[in-house]
Amino acid sequence: MKELPVRKITDIITDKLSKTELAFLENIIGYLENNETIDNYRAQLLTNKSAESVKKHFATLVRLEILTAEGTNKGRKYRLNTIMLKK
């Protein structure tokens, strides 16, 4: 399955996210274009945000079905939701 470019994905969900959440998503999608999953620590490094802030952003993106969460607690990783890519 061919992945959508960052701009296309963010255009689809712009109306659902705040500017801060959208900027966060653009940063991690750039990473996810080359990697299957991302974890909280990697997202902190990419976005320069605290662990708690990243956790909240991930929770929002999972709730909106943009990302899916795999694993629990410290082993949790996130990937782009394949359903979202088909929209």
C-alpha positions in Angstrom: 0.0 0.0 0.0 1.4 3.4 -1.0 1.4 5.9 1.8 -0.1 9.3 1.4 2.3 12.2 1.7 2.4 14.3 4.9 0.5 17.2 3.3 -2.3 14.9 2.1 -2.9 13.3 5.5 -2.9 16.6 7.4 -5.3 18.1 4.8 -7.8 15.3 5.6 -7.9 16.0 9.3 -7.1 19.7 9.6 -10.6 20.6 10.9 -10.3 18.1 13.7 -7.0 19.3 15.3 -5.7 22.4 16.9 -2.6 24.2 15.4 -0.4 22.6 18.1 -1.8 19.1 17.5 -1.4 19.6 13.7 2.2 20.7 14.1 2.9 17.6 16.4 1.3 15.3 13.8 3.3 16.8 10.9 6.5 16.1 12.9 5.7 12.5 13.6 4.3 11.7 10.2 7.6 12.8 8.7 9.2 10.2 10.9 6.6 7.6 10.2 7.1 7.9 6.4 10.5 6.1 7.0 9.6 4.0 10.0 6.7 1.8 10.8 6.2 2.9 14.4 7.1 5.7 16.8 7.2 5.7 20.6 6.8 8.4 23.2 10.5 8.9 23.7 11.2 9.3 19.9 8.3 11.8 19.6 9.7 13.8 22.5 13.0 14.1 20.7 11.4 15.1 17.4 8.9 17.6 18.8 10.8 19.0 21.8 7.8 18.3 24.0 7.5 16.7 27.5 6.6 13.1 28.0 3.2 14.1 29.3 2.5 16.5 26.4 3.4 13.8 23.9 1.2 11.3 25.7 -1.8 13.7 25.5 -1.2 14.4 21.8 -1.0 10.6 21.1 -4.2 10.0 23.0 -6.0 12.6 20.8 -4.6 11.1 17.6 -5.7 7.6 18.7 -9.1 8.9 19.7 -9.5 10.5 16.2 -8.3 7.2 14.7 -5.3 8.8 13.0 -2.9 6.6 14.9 -3.3 3.2 16.4 -1.6 2.2 19.6 0.2 -1.2 20.1 1.4 -2.5 23.4 1.0 -1.2 26.8 2.6 1.4 29.1 6.3 1.9 28.4 6.3 -0.5 25.5 3.6 1.3 23.6 4.2 2.2 20.0 2.1 4.1 17.5 1.6 3.7 13.8 -0.6 5.4 11.2 -4.0 3.9 11.1 -4.3 2.1 7.8 -8.0 3.0 7.6 -7.0 6.7 7.7 -4.6 6.1 4.8 -7.5 4.8 2.7 -9.8 7.8 3.2 
